[in-house]
Amino acid sequence: MAAFAEAVGPLRARNVCEAMDLNLVPNNINNVRFKLKCLSGRGILDETDQGLFTRPRP
């Protein structure tokens, strides 16, 4: 969530991987994308466009 606190706009899974210092390999990116989708489904994040995630506005 720290990556979203510092972000100016929506982030992709690849950007979150970079912020978390993960290797940019397809397996890591897909795992992060899955977790972002789950957080979006729970209302913790918003998926503004396909593959773009941001914190919801209050």
N, CA, C and O atoms as a MOPAC input file, in Angstrom:
PM7 MOZYME 1SCF
protein

 N      0.82200 1    -1.18100 1     0.00000 1
 C      0.00000 1     0.00000 1     0.00000 1
 C      0.86900 1     1.24800 1     0.00000 1
 O      0.40100 1     2.32500 1    -0.36900 1
 N      2.12000 1     1.12100 1     0.40600 1
 C      3.01200 1     2.28300 1     0.41500 1
 C      3.24900 1     2.78900 1    -0.99700 1
 O      3.41400 1     3.99100 1    -1.20400 1
 N      3.26800 1     1.88900 1    -1.96700 1
 C      3.46400 1     2.30000 1    -3.35700 1
 C      2.30700 1     3.17900 1    -3.81500 1
 O      2.51300 1     4.11200 1    -4.59200 1
 N      1.10400 1     2.90000 1    -3.34900 1
 C     -0.06200 1     3.68800 1    -3.73800 1
 C     -0.10600 1     5.01500 1    -3.00200 1
 O     -0.64800 1     5.98900 1    -3.52500 1
 N      0.45300 1     5.07600 1    -1.79600 1
 C      0.47300 1     6.32100 1    -1.03600 1
 C      1.37100 1     7.35100 1    -1.71200 1
 O      1.09500 1     8.54900 1    -1.64900 1
 N      2.42800 1     6.90100 1    -2.34800 1
 C      3.38400 1     7.79500 1    -2.99800 1
 C      3.06400 1     8.04200 1    -4.46400 1
 O      3.65800 1     8.92600 1    -5.08200 1
 N      2.14800 1     7.28800 1    -5.02600 1
 C      1.85500 1     7.37000 1    -6.46000 1
 C      1.03700 1     8.61400 1    -6.78700 1
 O      0.18300 1     9.04300 1    -6.01200 1
 N      1.32100 1     9.17500 1    -7.95100 1
 C      0.58000 1    10.33100 1    -8.43200 1
 C     -0.68600 1     9.88200 1    -9.15100 1
 O     -1.71500 1    10.55300 1    -9.07300 1
 N     -0.61700 1     8.75900 1    -9.84500 1
 C     -1.76100 1     8.24500 1   -10.58900 1
 C     -1.90300 1     6.75100 1   -10.38000 1
 O     -1.26200 1     6.18300 1    -9.49500 1
 N     -2.73600 1     6.10900 1   -11.18500 1
 C     -2.92300 1     4.65900 1   -11.06700 1
 C     -1.64300 1     3.89500 1   -11.39000 1
 O     -0.79900 1     4.36000 1   -12.15600 1
 N     -1.51900 1     2.72100 1   -10.79300 1
 C     -0.33900 1     1.87500 1   -11.00400 1
 C     -0.73600 1     0.55800 1   -11.64600 1
 O     -1.84100 1     0.05300 1   -11.44300 1
 N      0.18600 1     0.01400 1   -12.42100 1
 C      0.03900 1    -1.33300 1   -12.97000 1
 C      0.78500 1    -2.29600 1   -12.06300 1
 O      1.58500 1    -1.87500 1   -11.22700 1
 N      0.53000 1    -3.57200 1   -12.22300 1
 C      1.18600 1    -4.59900 1   -11.41800 1
 C      2.70300 1    -4.51200 1   -11.56800 1
 O      3.43700 1    -4.73900 1   -10.60700 1
 N      3.16200 1    -4.19300 1   -12.74300 1
 C      4.61000 1    -4.06500 1   -12.99400 1
 C      5.20600 1    -2.94900 1   -12.13400 1
 O      6.29500 1    -3.10800 1   -11.58300 1
 N      4.49600 1    -1.81900 1   -12.01600 1
 C      4.96400 1    -0.70900 1   -11.19500 1
 C      5.01600 1    -1.08600 1    -9.72000 1
 O      5.92800 1    -0.67500 1    -9.00200 1
 N      4.04200 1    -1.86500 1    -9.27000 1
 C      4.01800 1    -2.30500 1    -7.87900 1
 C      5.19400 1    -3.25500 1    -7.62200 1
 O      5.82000 1    -3.18900 1    -6.56500 1
 N      5.49100 1    -4.12200 1    -8.56700 1
 C      6.65200 1    -5.01700 1    -8.44200 1
 C      7.94100 1    -4.21200 1    -8.30400 1
 O      8.79400 1    -4.52900 1    -7.47500 1
 N      8.07300 1    -3.18400 1    -9.10900 1
 C      9.25900 1    -2.32800 1    -9.03300 1
 C      9.34800 1    -1.64900 1    -7.67100 1
 O     10.43000 1    -1.56600 1    -7.08900 1
 N      8.22100 1    -1.16200 1    -7.15900 1
 C      8.20900 1    -0.49100 1    -5.86300 1
 C      8.55000 1    -1.45000 1    -4.73000 1
 O      9.10900 1    -1.03800 1    -3.71300 1
 N      8.21500 1    -2.72700 1    -4.90100 1
 C      8.49200 1    -3.74000 1    -3.88900 1
 C      9.85400 1    -4.40300 1    -4.08700 1
 O     10.21100 1    -5.31800 1    -3.34500 1
 N     10.60700 1    -3.95100 1    -5.07100 1
 C     11.92400 1    -4.50500 1    -5.39700 1
 C     11.86900 1    -5.98800 1    -5.73400 1
 O     12.76800 1    -6.74500 1    -5.36800 1
 N     10.81500 1    -6.40400 1    -6.43100 1
 C     10.70300 1    -7.77600 1    -6.91600 1
 C     11.31400 1    -7.87000 1    -8.30700 1
 O     11.34300 1    -6.88900 1    -9.05000 1
 N     11.79600 1    -9.04700 1    -8.65000 1
 C     12.28800 1    -9.26800 1   -10.01000 1
 C     11.12800 1    -9.13700 1   -10.98200 1
 O     10.02700 1    -9.61500 1   -10.71200 1
 N     11.37600 1    -8.49100 1   -12.10800 1
 C     10.33000 1    -8.28400 1   -13.10300 1
 C     10.23700 1    -9.49100 1   -14.03200 1
 O     10.57100 1    -9.42200 1   -15.21500 1
 N      9.78100 1   -10.58000 1   -13.46400 1
 C      9.55300 1   -11.80700 1   -14.22300 1
 C      8.04500 1   -12.02600 1   -14.28500 1
 O      7.32200 1   -11.59700 1   -13.38600 1
 N      7.56400 1   -12.68500 1   -15.33000 1
 C      6.11500 1   -12.85400 1   -15.49100 1
 C      5.40800 1   -13.46800 1   -14.27900 1
 O      4.28500 1   -13.07600 1   -13.96200 1
 N      6.04300 1   -14.41400 1   -13.60400 1
 C      5.40500 1   -15.05200 1   -12.45100 1
 C      5.13500 1   -14.04300 1   -11.33300 1
 O      4.04800 1   -14.03700 1   -10.75600 1
 N      6.11600 1   -13.19200 1   -11.02400 1
 C      5.92500 1   -12.18200 1    -9.98000 1
 C      4.85700 1   -11.17000 1   -10.37600 1
 O      4.01300 1   -10.80400 1    -9.55800 1
 N      4.88900 1   -10.72100 1   -11.61500 1
 C      3.91600 1    -9.72900 1   -12.07900 1
 C      2.50900 1   -10.30400 1   -12.03900 1
 O      1.57500 1    -9.61400 1   -11.62900 1
 N      2.33900 1   -11.54800 1   -12.45500 1
 C      1.01600 1   -12.18000 1   -12.42500 1
 C      0.51300 1   -12.37900 1   -11.00300 1
 O     -0.67600 1   -12.20200 1   -10.74000 1
 N      1.40600 1   -12.74600 1   -10.07900 1
 C      1.01000 1   -12.90600 1    -8.68000 1
 C      0.55900 1   -11.57100 1    -8.08300 1
 O     -0.45000 1   -11.51200 1    -7.38000 1
 N      1.29900 1   -10.51200 1    -8.36200 1
 C      0.92500 1    -9.18700 1    -7.85800 1
 C     -0.38900 1    -8.74300 1    -8.49500 1
 O     -1.24100 1    -8.17500 1    -7.81200 1
 N     -0.56400 1    -8.99100 1    -9.77800 1
 C     -1.81300 1    -8.61900 1   -10.45300 1
 C     -3.00100 1    -9.33700 1    -9.82300 1
 O     -4.05700 1    -8.73300 1    -9.63200 1
 N     -2.84200 1   -10.61200 1    -9.49900 1
 C     -3.90300 1   -11.37200 1    -8.85500 1
 C     -4.25200 1   -10.77100 1    -7.49100 1
 O     -5.42800 1   -10.63700 1    -7.15400 1
 N     -3.24100 1   -10.41300 1    -6.71500 1
 C     -3.46900 1    -9.82800 1    -5.39700 1
 C     -4.13400 1    -8.46000 1    -5.51000 1
 O     -4.99600 1    -8.12200 1    -4.69900 1
 N     -3.74100 1    -7.66800 1    -6.51200 1
 C     -4.37500 1    -6.36800 1    -6.72600 1
 C     -5.83800 1    -6.53800 1    -7.11100 1
 O     -6.68600 1    -5.76200 1    -6.67100 1
 N     -6.14400 1    -7.54400 1    -7.92700 1
 C     -7.53800 1    -7.82600 1    -8.30700 1
 C     -8.35400 1    -8.21500 1    -7.07400 1
 O     -9.50200 1    -7.79500 1    -6.93400 1
 N     -7.76600 1    -9.01900 1    -6.17800 1
 C     -8.46100 1    -9.40800 1    -4.94600 1
 C     -8.73200 1    -8.18700 1    -4.07100 1
 O     -9.82500 1    -8.04800 1    -3.52200 1
 N     -7.74500 1    -7.30700 1    -3.93900 1
 C     -7.93400 1    -6.09300 1    -3.15200 1
 C     -8.98000 1    -5.19000 1    -3.78400 1
 O     -9.72700 1    -4.50800 1    -3.08200 1
 N     -9.03200 1    -5.18800 1    -5.08800 1
 C    -10.04400 1    -4.41200 1    -5.79100 1
 C    -11.43500 1    -4.98100 1    -5.53400 1
 O    -12.38900 1    -4.22700 1    -5.34400 1
 N    -11.55200 1    -6.28000 1    -5.52700 1
 C    -12.82600 1    -6.92200 1    -5.26400 1
 C    -13.33500 1    -6.66800 1    -3.85200 1
 O    -14.54300 1    -6.66300 1    -3.61500 1
 N    -12.41900 1    -6.45900 1    -2.91800 1
 C    -12.79700 1    -6.18800 1    -1.52800 1
 C    -13.03200 1    -4.70900 1    -1.25700 1
 O    -13.43200 1    -4.33500 1    -0.15400 1
 N    -12.78900 1    -3.86900 1    -2.25100 1
 C    -13.01800 1    -2.43700 1    -2.08000 1
 C    -11.84200 1    -1.68000 1    -1.48800 1
 O    -11.96300 1    -0.49400 1    -1.18100 1
 N    -10.70400 1    -2.35100 1    -1.32200 1
 C     -9.52500 1    -1.69300 1    -0.76100 1
 C     -8.83400 1    -0.85600 1    -1.83400 1
 O     -8.28000 1     0.20400 1    -1.53900 1
 N     -8.86700 1    -1.32800 1    -3.07100 1
 C     -8.33100 1    -0.59400 1    -4.22000 1
 C     -9.43300 1    -0.43500 1    -5.26000 1
 O    -10.42400 1    -1.16500 1    -5.25100 1
 N     -9.24600 1     0.51900 1    -6.14700 1
 C    -10.14000 1     0.68800 1    -7.29200 1
 C     -9.38100 1     0.33100 1    -8.55500 1
 O     -8.21100 1     0.68400 1    -8.70500 1
 N    -10.04600 1    -0.36800 1    -9.46300 1
 C     -9.47100 1    -0.63700 1   -10.77900 1
 C    -10.10600 1     0.36500 1   -11.73200 1
 O    -11.21900 1     0.15600 1   -12.21400 1
 N     -9.38300 1     1.46700 1   -12.00400 1
 C     -9.93000 1     2.55600 1   -12.80100 1
 C    -10.07800 1     2.17600 1   -14.26200 1
 O    -11.03000 1     2.59700 1   -14.91900 1
 N     -9.17000 1     1.40300 1   -14.76400 1
 C     -9.19600 1     0.89800 1   -16.13300 1
 C     -8.60200 1    -0.49500 1   -16.04700 1
 O     -8.04800 1    -0.87000 1   -15.01300 1
 N     -8.70700 1    -1.25700 1   -17.10900 1
 C     -8.19900 1    -2.62000 1   -17.06300 1
 C     -6.70200 1    -2.62100 1   -16.75500 1
 O     -5.89600 1    -2.12100 1   -17.54000 1
 N     -6.34300 1    -3.18700 1   -15.60600 1
 C     -4.93900 1    -3.28500 1   -15.22500 1
 C     -4.38000 1    -2.08100 1   -14.50000 1
 O     -3.20500 1    -2.08500 1   -14.13100 1
 N     -5.18600 1    -1.04400 1   -14.28200 1
 C     -4.74000 1     0.15400 1   -13.57300 1
 C     -5.42900 1     0.21700 1   -12.21300 1
 O     -6.65700 1     0.21500 1   -12.13200 1
 N     -4.63900 1     0.27200 1   -11.15800 1
 C     -5.17000 1     0.24600 1    -9.80600 1
 C     -4.77700 1     1.50900 1    -9.05600 1
 O     -3.68300 1     2.04300 1    -9.23600 1
 N     -5.69600 1     1.97900 1    -8.20400 1
 C     -5.44700 1     3.14900 1    -7.38200 1
 C     -6.21200 1     3.02500 1    -6.08400 1
 O     -7.10600 1     2.18700 1    -5.96500 1
 N     -5.86900 1     3.85400 1    -5.10600 1
 C     -6.62600 1     3.86400 1    -3.86000 1
 C     -7.95800 1     4.56000 1    -4.09300 1
 O     -8.02500 1     5.52300 1    -4.85800 1
 N     -9.01400 1     4.08900 1    -3.44800 1
 C    -10.31100 1     4.74800 1    -3.62400 1
 C    -10.31800 1     6.13300 1    -3.01200 1
 O     -9.63800 1     6.39600 1    -2.02100 1
 N    -11.09000 1     7.00900 1    -3.61200 1
 C    -11.21300 1     8.35900 1    -3.07400 1
 C    -12.21400 1     8.35300 1    -1.94300 1
 O    -13.21800 1     7.64300 1    -1.99800 1
 N    -11.94400 1     9.15300 1    -0.90200 1
 C    -12.88900 1     9.18600 1     0.24300 1
 C    -14.21200 1     9.81600 1    -0.09500 1
 O    -15.08900 1     9.90900 1     0.76400 1

